[in-house]
Amino acid sequence: MKHHPFILGIGLLLLCGCTKQPATLTLTSTAFGDGGMIPASYTCDGADISPPLAIGNVPKNAKGLAVIMHDSDTQSEGDFLHWAVWTAAPDAVHWAEGSVPAGVTQGQNDANVSGYTGPCPPAGSTHHYVFEVFAYDDHFPTMWFGSSKSTIEDNFHAHVIGHGALTGLYQRTK
């Protein structure tokens, strides 16, 4: 099973103790609770827009925030990256439904789309969609815009100072 390198790299960083323990951020949504069902409007069965998000406990020395959303249950591909956003200001803690804060960069996801692609598991299969937020202690260098995924991953790991997650579930009935 293939696993997405960005997700694996961040996970290994958090588990290995290679750096100072990152702060615990909170990540919530008014659309669903942690472990709850994601409403259809945020999926391929609805408007396919990003849910509202709220981020808490951002460290004072944070220079920016990044958010990713991935499906950890994709059988043929391993983790499937649905959304990658970075360069959000550290005070951009309220993300409205279907939008991102001004000035952010949205990366290309595994559907080859720049931006959000909502949950769309096979009918009858319940998948776990993990939204993760990362606070980092340095500005993303200009060279990172348009850089390869591996370049961004290699440079991002050393700068994570906070992490939080929110997991939602979705099952298609059609």
C-alpha positions, 0 to 999 in steps of 0.5 A: 500500500502506497502512503503519501510522502507528505503525510508520512513525513509529518507523521514520522517527524511527530512520532520520532522525537527528532525535534522539540515536541510540537504544541497541540493545536485544536482543529474544529468544524461547525459542520461535524465533530471529531469522528462524526459524519461529514455532511454531503455538501462537502463531498462529491455528492454535494457542492464539493466545497471545503467545510468551515474550520476553526484553529486554536492554540496557535503558538505565539512564535508561529509564522504561518499555518498549513492545512491538509486533508487526506483519506487514510482508507484508500485501498489502491493508493494508500493515503489520498491527498484531498487538500493542501493549503499553506502560507496562511497567516498565524492569525487566520484561525477561522476559515469560512465554508468554501473558502480559504484565507487571503494570500494562501497557496493551495497545492495540487492534490492527488486528483490533480486539482489545485484546491479542495476535492471533497470525500468521494469513497466507493458506495457502501464504504465508510472512509476516514478523512483527516484534516490536519493543521500545522503551525510553522516557525518560518515563512515559506521561502519564495522558491517554494511556490511552484516547487516540487512536492518533495522539495516542500516536504523536505523543507517543511519538516524542520519548521513544524511547531504545532499540530492538530487534527480533526477526523470526519467520516463519509459513506456514499449511499449511491 
